[in-house]
Structure formats: C-alpha cells, structure tokens
Amino acid sequence: MNEKELEKNKDLSGYAVKDLNQDPTLPLEENSQDAVICAVSVDYLNKPQQIFGEIGRILKPGCTAHMSFSNRCFPTKVVGRWLKISEKERTEMISHYFHFAGVGKSPGELFKEVEIVTLNDGSYSDPMW
C-alpha cells in the first residue's frame, strides 16, 4: 500500500512505507509483534530468505506469520519463477521461504511448523491460499 492509503486507515497505530526489495529489513524491534500478515504480495519479494528471517526476528515467541496469495498477479512484477510453476509448486515455494528463512540460520530454525491452507479451491472464483 502507499502512504496515502495507509494514512487514511484510522485503525492503524502506526505504519511504515518501505520497498522490501530494496532493503529487506523491517523497522521493528525483535520479538515485538503478535502476528505478521502479508496479503497477496509474497510473490513479488526478491529477497525472501532475508525478509522471512526478519519476520522470524520480529515475531514474539509462539506467534504466527500468514502469507496469502492467489493465481492472479502482475506478470511483469512477480519473481520470474512464479510464472513457470504450477499452483501446487507455488504453495511449496512459499513453504520453503519459511523453512529456509534467515541468513546464517539452519533450515527450520525460525519456523517450526508450516501449514499450507487452501482458502478457496477455485470452484466458484479465483483460488486462494
């Protein structure tokens, strides 16, 4: 979202506008967040290992991160692999982002449990995970 959209949301206690593809750090303290939600944007991240490492850093112990995505995208903006793989492979790709999160971290160190959930199977509209 852009700053104009964010400043209109009176429910926010704060926000930051940042291009994570330029600088994959989150301006938040360690163990400070109850949840992280990324709605239909994960397919545009070009530094997922670093960004998911940051998500693991800012989450409070035992809290969760949620990534949602569909089969719709801006083809000129998504990471190249996204357009070459199936929907099932996309869900696995995002689960790998969690598994291999964090530079210098062991696989699975930051996120112990990753669950792939189909929110809409596409029977009546676009599929959503």
N, C-alpha and C positions, 0 to 999 in steps of 0.2 A: 504494500500500500504506500501511497505517497503521503507527504506531511499534511497536505490539505485534508485528505480523508481521515487521517489519524487525529488531527486536532479537533475535528467535528464530533468525535466519539467521546461524549461526556462521561462514559463509564470507565474510561481508562484513567489509571492513577499516574501513568507516565508512558512514554514511548520513545523509541529511537529509530531514526531513519538511517539505514545503512546498507550498502551493497556488499553482501557477504561474499560475492565472487571476487571482489577486490581485496577485502580484508576479512578473513573468516574468523574473526574473534567477536565474542558477544560482550557488550559493555555492562556486564552484571557480575556480582560477587559470587564466589564459589559457594555451593550448597545454599543458594538463596531462593530457588524457585520451586513451587509445588508441582508444576507441570509445564511442559513445553508442547505447543501445538503449531504445526506447520500445515496450513491448508492449501492444497493444490499448488505447491511451489517447489517441492523437493526435486522434481525432475529438471529444474533449472540450475541446481547447485553444481559448480565445477570443482569444488574442494570439499567433497562430502566427508572425507576422513577427518579433516580438521574441524569442520563445523559440527559434526556429530560428537567429536571429542569435546568441543565447547559445550554442547548440550549436556553431556555427561558431567562436566565440571560444574555447571550452574545448578543442576538439579539437586534438591535435598535428597538424602539417602531414602530409598524406598519409593520415591516419586516417579512419575512416568512421563514419557515423551510419545507423542502421537503424530504420525505423518499421514495425511490423506492425499489421494491422487485419483485421477480418472484416466480415461484414454484420450481426453482432449488436451491439446497443448498448442503452443505457438511453435511450429516446426523449426523456425529459424532461431529459436532461443533455447530449446531444450539441449541437454548434453547429447552428443552425437549418437551414442549407443541406444538411447531411448527409442529412436525411430526404427532401429534394426532388430529389436527383440519383441517377443510376444508379451501379452499382458501378464501371464504367469511369471515369465522371466523378469518383468518389471517389479513384481512383488518380491521376488527373491533378491533382486538387485538392492532394493531398499532395506531388506532384512540384513544384507551384507554390509550396508552402511553402518547399521547398528553394531554388528558383530566386529567389524574392523575399525571401530571408532577410536580416534585419538592417536596422534603421532607418538611413537615410543611406548604405546600400550600393547599388552598382549591381547590377541583376539578373544573377545568375550569378557574382557576385564571390566569395561564400563557398563555394559548392558548384559545382564544375565539371561533374561527371558525376552524373546522377541516373538510376537504373535501376529500373524497375517489374518486380517479380518475382512471379508467381503461385505461391504455395507449395502451394495446394490449389485446384483449379478448381471444387470443389463437387460433383463427380461422386458422391462417397460420403459427404460430410459438408459442414459449412459451408465456404464458400470462405475462403481466407486469402491475404493479400498481404503 
